[in-house]
Amino acid sequence: MKKNKTAILLLALTMITTLLGGCANGDSANVKAADIPADARAASAAKDSSKSGTSVKPLAQTFFIFDTVVNIKIYDSRATANNFKELEALMKDIDRKISRTNEDSEIHKVNAQAGIAPVEVSPDTFELVQLAVDYARKTDGLLDPSIGPLVSLWNIGHEGAHVPPAADIEAARKLTDYRMIELNPEKHEIYLRDKGMQLDLGSYGKGYAADAIYDYLAEQGFSSAIIDLGGNIFAMGSKPGGSTWNIGIQDPSQERGNPIGTVRVEDKTVVTAGIYERFFVEDGKLYQHIIDPRSGYPVDNNISSVTIVTDRSTDADTMDTSLLIMGIEDGLKFAENTPNTEVLFITKDKKLYASPGFKEMLKKTNDSYTFAN
């Protein structure tokens, strides 16, 4: 009986080896990934990922750009170092176009010609400025892309930051008015009417870049990635295997990496604006980097941070800053009237104010924070 079992086992192993050898030598083994349509390759990769669970190891790289640390992880065996070279070039191109401090950027040239002449810019830059002006209208100027004079004056986040003289603040505030930005869609020209005006796209840039990175990855046929631009997270698709991403919500009273809880998302962006990011202290008072264009001073209310969950990162990046200025009551109403948007406010006294959807998705892990609505 034992001999019969051994013979059967050997026969089975021989058959399996023959079958595997035939597959290896068949025509299918000679088909390269590049010969398969991108959508078919993406579907195949997703199928393989679902079989292997979350065992797919990401190809990752870290960059320092947009004055922040950028981490990109691509969960796909087809990702290569060349993809990251192209992503770096993409981000540098964005920075060259919209940086206020880069003398070669399009925005710097627009600012230099304020009160003098219109400046033609690329379609991408024009589109972003147009979006910023449209959003300024929606928020009655709470998020104003012409806030550059105030940002430069306060210089928060850089060495030597201090409270400027009140007269200087008032002069800079008068130059902050999105209604003084003239846009010519036919020629892609931008003109700032008053000399001394400055565009500053700091409240839009990271979100815009995150969307551009997402779009590049999608065009390459990738469907699973984490794009992290210093607190601006875009969770692309789902994890390998199909499970949702688990994103931490930063505790604004602690260093990065200390969450108050987590949210599970799929193909969503999670973006936070907080007073803990850049600030200085003078005469015992903290001045954080988000400036209210109505007063010309940094926002001083009971809000520590605002987190937005939505579909596109540019939208979230604009919304979190304006909602922090707007305040909890009006901010919740604004989010409620914005499709596919959830919001969480965290106050200095550790209270949580959330939209219904955010409250439902938040898994709180820090009991010192409690819901107040």
C-alpha positions as CSV (number, residue, x, y, z in Angstrom):
1,M,0.0,0.0,0.0
2,K,2.8,2.4,0.9
3,K,4.5,1.6,-2.5
4,N,1.3,2.4,-4.4
5,K,1.0,5.8,-2.6
6,T,4.6,6.6,-3.4
7,A,4.2,5.8,-7.0
8,I,1.0,7.9,-7.4
9,L,2.7,10.8,-5.7
10,L,5.8,10.6,-8.0
11,L,3.4,10.4,-11.1
12,A,1.5,13.5,-9.9
13,L,4.7,15.5,-9.4
14,T,6.0,14.6,-12.8
15,M,2.7,15.8,-14.4
16,I,2.8,19.1,-12.5
17,T,6.5,19.7,-13.6
18,T,5.6,18.9,-17.2
19,L,2.7,21.3,-17.1
20,L,4.7,24.1,-15.6
21,G,7.5,23.6,-18.1
22,G,5.0,23.9,-20.9
23,C,3.6,27.1,-19.6
24,A,7.1,28.6,-19.2
25,N,8.0,27.8,-22.8
26,G,4.6,28.9,-24.3
27,D,3.9,32.1,-26.2
28,S,2.3,33.8,-23.2
29,A,5.6,34.0,-21.4
30,N,7.0,36.1,-24.2
31,V,4.3,38.8,-24.0
32,K,5.8,42.0,-22.4
33,A,3.9,44.3,-20.0
34,A,4.3,47.1,-22.5
35,D,2.5,45.1,-25.2
36,I,-0.7,44.9,-23.0
37,P,-3.0,47.9,-22.9
38,A,-2.7,50.1,-19.8
39,D,-6.2,49.4,-18.6
40,A,-5.7,45.6,-19.0
41,R,-2.4,45.8,-17.1
42,A,-4.1,47.8,-14.3
43,A,-6.9,45.2,-14.0
44,S,-4.3,42.4,-14.0
45,A,-2.2,44.1,-11.3
46,A,-5.3,44.6,-9.2
47,K,-6.3,40.9,-9.6
48,D,-2.8,39.8,-8.7
49,S,-2.9,42.2,-5.7
50,S,-6.2,40.8,-4.5
51,K,-4.8,37.3,-4.6
52,S,-1.7,38.2,-2.5
53,G,-3.6,40.4,0.0
54,T,-1.5,43.3,1.2
55,S,1.8,41.6,0.5
56,V,2.7,44.0,-2.3
57,K,5.6,46.1,-1.2
58,P,5.5,49.8,-2.3
59,L,8.2,51.5,-4.3
60,A,8.7,54.7,-2.4
61,Q,10.7,57.9,-2.6
62,T,11.0,61.1,-0.5
63,F,11.5,64.6,-1.9
64,F,11.9,68.1,-0.3
65,I,9.9,70.5,-2.4
66,F,7.2,73.1,-1.9
67,D,9.0,73.9,1.4
68,T,7.8,70.5,2.7
69,V,8.7,66.8,2.8
70,V,7.0,64.8,0.1
71,N,6.6,61.1,0.4
72,I,5.2,59.0,-2.5
73,K,4.5,55.2,-2.3
74,I,3.4,53.3,-5.3
75,Y,1.9,49.8,-4.6
76,D,2.5,48.2,-7.9
77,S,5.2,45.8,-9.1
78,R,5.4,47.7,-12.4
79,A,6.6,51.0,-10.8
80,T,10.2,51.9,-11.6
81,A,12.7,54.5,-10.6
82,N,11.9,56.3,-13.8
83,N,8.4,57.0,-12.5
84,F,9.9,58.9,-9.6
85,K,12.2,60.8,-11.9
86,E,9.2,62.0,-13.9
87,L,7.3,62.8,-10.7
88,E,10.2,64.9,-9.5
89,A,10.3,66.8,-12.8
90,L,6.6,67.3,-12.5
91,M,6.8,68.8,-9.0
92,K,9.8,71.0,-9.9
93,D,7.8,72.3,-12.9
94,I,4.9,73.2,-10.7
95,D,7.2,74.9,-8.2
96,R,8.8,76.9,-11.0
97,K,5.4,78.1,-12.1
98,I,3.7,79.0,-8.9
99,S,6.3,79.8,-6.3
100,R,6.1,83.3,-5.0
101,T,9.8,83.4,-3.9
102,N,11.3,81.8,-7.0
103,E,12.5,84.7,-9.2
104,D,12.1,82.6,-12.3
105,S,8.5,81.5,-11.6
106,E,5.5,82.8,-13.5
107,I,3.8,84.0,-10.3
108,H,7.0,86.0,-9.3
109,K,6.9,87.7,-12.8
110,V,3.2,88.5,-12.3
111,N,4.0,90.1,-8.9
112,A,6.9,92.0,-10.3
113,Q,4.6,93.6,-13.0
114,A,1.9,94.5,-10.5
115,G,0.5,97.9,-11.5
116,I,2.6,97.9,-14.6
117,A,1.4,95.3,-17.2
118,P,-0.4,92.0,-17.6
119,V,1.8,88.9,-17.8
120,E,1.1,85.8,-19.9
121,V,1.4,82.6,-18.0
122,S,1.0,78.9,-18.8
123,P,-2.5,77.4,-19.0
124,D,-1.9,75.4,-15.8
125,T,-0.9,78.5,-13.8
126,F,-3.8,80.5,-15.2
127,E,-6.2,77.8,-14.3
128,L,-5.0,77.6,-10.7
129,V,-5.2,81.4,-10.3
130,Q,-8.6,81.4,-11.8
131,L,-9.7,78.7,-9.4
132,A,-8.2,80.7,-6.5
133,V,-10.1,83.8,-7.5
134,D,-13.4,81.8,-7.9
135,Y,-12.9,80.3,-4.4
136,A,-12.2,83.8,-3.0
137,R,-15.6,84.8,-4.3
138,K,-17.3,81.8,-2.7
139,T,-15.8,82.6,0.7
140,D,-16.2,86.4,0.4
141,G,-12.5,86.9,0.4
142,L,-11.6,84.8,3.4
143,L,-9.1,82.9,1.3
144,D,-7.6,85.5,-0.9
145,P,-4.8,84.6,-3.4
146,S,-3.6,88.3,-3.3
147,I,-2.5,87.9,0.3
148,G,1.2,87.9,-0.6
149,P,1.9,91.3,1.0
150,L,0.7,90.2,4.4
151,V,2.5,86.8,4.1
152,S,5.8,88.6,3.2
153,L,5.3,91.1,6.0
154,W,4.7,88.6,8.8
155,N,7.2,86.1,7.4
156,I,6.0,83.4,9.7
157,G,7.9,80.1,9.6
158,H,11.2,81.9,8.8
159,E,14.0,83.3,11.0
160,G,13.3,86.7,12.5
161,A,9.5,86.5,12.3
162,H,8.0,89.2,14.6
163,V,4.8,91.3,14.9
164,P,5.1,94.1,12.3
165,P,4.1,97.7,13.0
166,A,0.3,98.2,12.8
167,A,0.7,100.8,10.0
168,D,2.6,98.3,7.9
169,I,-0.1,95.7,8.5
170,E,-2.8,98.1,7.4
171,A,-0.9,99.0,4.2
172,A,-0.4,95.4,3.3
173,R,-4.1,94.6,4.1
174,K,-5.2,97.3,1.6
175,L,-3.2,95.6,-1.1
176,T,-5.0,92.3,-0.4
177,D,-8.1,92.3,-2.6
178,Y,-8.9,89.5,-5.1
179,R,-11.2,91.9,-6.9
180,M,-8.1,93.7,-8.1
181,I,-6.9,90.7,-10.0
182,E,-7.7,90.9,-13.7
183,L,-7.7,87.6,-15.7
184,N,-7.7,87.4,-19.5
185,P,-8.7,83.7,-20.4
186,E,-8.1,84.2,-24.2
187,K,-4.4,85.2,-23.7
188,H,-3.8,83.5,-20.3
189,E,-2.8,86.9,-18.9
190,I,-2.9,87.9,-15.2
191,Y,-2.7,91.6,-14.2
192,L,-2.6,92.9,-10.6
193,R,-4.0,96.4,-10.7
194,D,-2.1,98.0,-7.9
195,K,1.7,98.3,-7.5
196,G,2.8,96.2,-4.5
197,M,0.2,93.5,-4.9
198,Q,1.4,89.9,-4.7
199,L,-0.2,86.6,-5.4
200,D,0.6,83.9,-2.9
201,L,-0.7,80.4,-3.8
202,G,0.6,78.7,-0.6
203,S,-2.9,77.7,0.4
204,Y,-3.4,75.9,-3.0
205,G,0.0,74.7,-4.1
206,K,0.3,71.4,-2.2
207,G,-3.2,70.3,-3.1
208,Y,-2.7,71.2,-6.7
209,A,0.6,69.2,-6.7
210,A,-1.1,66.2,-5.0
211,D,-3.8,66.2,-7.7
212,A,-1.1,66.4,-10.5
213,I,0.8,63.5,-9.0
214,Y,-2.4,61.4,-8.7
215,D,-3.3,62.2,-12.3
216,Y,0.2,61.2,-13.5
217,L,0.0,57.9,-11.6
218,A,-3.5,57.2,-13.1
219,E,-2.2,57.9,-16.6
220,Q,0.6,55.3,-16.0
221,G,-2.0,52.7,-15.1
222,F,-1.3,52.7,-11.4
223,S,-4.3,52.4,-9.1
224,S,-2.9,52.1,-5.5
225,A,-0.6,54.7,-3.9
226,I,-0.1,57.1,-1.0
227,I,0.8,60.7,-1.8
228,D,1.8,62.6,1.2
229,L,2.8,66.3,1.0
230,G,3.4,67.2,4.6
231,G,-0.1,66.5,6.0
232,N,-1.8,66.7,2.7
233,I,-2.6,63.0,2.0
234,F,-4.1,61.5,-1.2
235,A,-5.0,57.9,-0.7
236,M,-5.2,56.6,-4.3
237,G,-7.6,53.7,-4.9
238,S,-7.5,51.1,-2.2
239,K,-4.8,49.0,-0.6
240,P,-3.5,46.0,-2.5
241,G,-6.1,43.4,-1.8
242,G,-8.9,45.8,-1.8
243,S,-9.1,47.0,1.8
244,T,-9.4,50.7,2.7
245,W,-6.5,53.0,3.7
246,N,-6.2,53.9,7.4
247,I,-5.2,57.5,7.8
248,G,-4.3,59.1,11.1
249,I,-5.7,62.5,12.2
250,Q,-2.9,64.5,13.8
251,D,-3.2,65.6,17.4
252,P,-2.6,69.3,17.1
253,S,-1.1,69.5,20.6
254,Q,1.6,66.9,19.8
255,E,4.4,66.3,17.3
256,R,3.7,64.7,14.0
257,G,2.9,61.0,14.2
258,N,0.6,61.3,17.2
259,P,-3.0,60.9,16.0
260,I,-6.2,61.5,17.9
261,G,-7.8,58.8,15.8
262,T,-8.0,57.3,12.3
263,V,-10.3,57.4,9.3
264,R,-10.7,54.6,6.7
265,V,-10.9,56.0,3.1
266,E,-10.7,54.7,-0.4
267,D,-9.6,57.0,-3.3
268,K,-10.0,60.1,-1.1
269,T,-7.8,63.0,-0.1
270,V,-7.4,63.9,3.6
271,V,-6.0,67.4,4.2
272,T,-5.4,69.2,7.5
273,A,-4.6,72.9,8.2
274,G,-3.4,73.5,11.8
275,I,-2.0,76.3,13.9
276,Y,0.8,73.9,15.0
277,E,2.6,73.9,11.6
278,R,4.4,77.3,11.6
279,F,4.3,79.9,14.3
280,F,6.3,82.2,16.5
281,V,5.8,83.4,20.1
282,E,6.2,87.1,21.1
283,D,5.6,88.5,24.5
284,G,4.0,85.1,25.5
285,K,1.5,85.2,22.6
286,L,1.5,82.6,19.8
287,Y,1.1,83.8,16.2
288,Q,0.4,81.1,13.7
289,H,0.8,81.3,10.0
290,I,-2.8,81.4,8.7
291,I,-3.6,85.1,8.3
292,D,-7.1,86.6,8.2
293,P,-7.2,89.0,5.3
294,R,-10.0,91.0,6.9
295,S,-7.8,92.0,9.9
296,G,-4.3,91.5,8.5
297,Y,-3.4,89.5,11.6
298,P,-3.0,85.7,12.1
299,V,-6.2,84.0,13.0
300,D,-6.8,83.9,16.7
301,N,-9.8,81.7,17.6
302,N,-10.3,78.5,19.5
303,I,-9.6,76.2,16.6
304,S,-6.4,74.2,16.5
305,S,-7.0,72.4,13.2
306,V,-9.4,71.6,10.4
307,T,-9.4,68.3,8.5
308,I,-11.2,67.9,5.2
309,V,-12.0,64.6,3.4
310,T,-13.1,64.9,-0.2
311,D,-12.3,63.8,-3.8
312,R,-9.7,66.3,-5.0
313,S,-6.8,67.7,-3.0
314,T,-6.9,71.2,-4.5
315,D,-10.4,71.6,-3.2
316,A,-9.5,70.3,0.2
317,D,-6.4,72.5,0.5
318,T,-8.4,75.6,-0.2
319,M,-11.3,74.6,2.0
320,D,-9.4,73.7,5.2
321,T,-7.7,77.1,5.4
322,S,-10.8,79.1,4.7
323,L,-12.9,77.1,7.2
324,L,-10.3,77.6,9.9
325,I,-10.7,81.4,9.3
326,M,-14.5,81.0,8.9
327,G,-15.0,79.3,12.3
328,I,-16.9,76.2,13.4
329,E,-20.6,77.1,12.9
330,D,-20.2,78.7,9.4
331,G,-17.5,76.2,8.5
332,L,-19.8,73.2,9.1
333,K,-22.6,74.8,7.1
334,F,-20.1,75.5,4.2
335,A,-19.0,71.9,4.2
336,E,-22.6,70.6,4.4
337,N,-23.3,72.6,1.2
338,T,-20.2,71.2,-0.6
339,P,-20.7,67.8,-2.3
340,N,-18.7,64.8,-1.2
341,T,-17.1,66.7,1.6
342,E,-16.6,65.8,5.3
343,V,-15.0,68.1,7.9
344,L,-13.5,67.9,11.4
345,F,-12.7,70.8,13.6
346,I,-10.4,70.3,16.7
347,T,-10.4,73.1,19.3
348,K,-7.7,74.1,21.7
349,D,-9.7,72.7,24.6
350,K,-9.8,69.3,22.8
351,K,-13.3,69.4,21.6
352,L,-14.3,67.8,18.3
353,Y,-16.9,69.3,15.9
354,A,-17.6,67.1,12.9
355,S,-19.9,66.7,10.0
356,P,-22.1,63.6,10.3
357,G,-20.1,61.7,7.8
358,F,-16.8,62.5,9.5
359,K,-18.1,61.6,12.9
360,E,-19.2,58.2,11.5
361,M,-15.9,57.4,9.9
362,L,-13.6,58.6,12.7
363,K,-12.2,55.9,15.0
364,K,-11.1,57.9,18.0
365,T,-8.1,56.6,19.9
366,N,-7.4,59.4,22.3
367,D,-10.0,59.8,25.1
368,S,-8.9,63.3,26.0
369,Y,-10.7,64.5,22.9
370,T,-14.5,64.4,23.0
371,F,-17.3,65.3,20.5
372,A,-19.1,68.5,21.2
373,N,-21.7,68.3,18.5
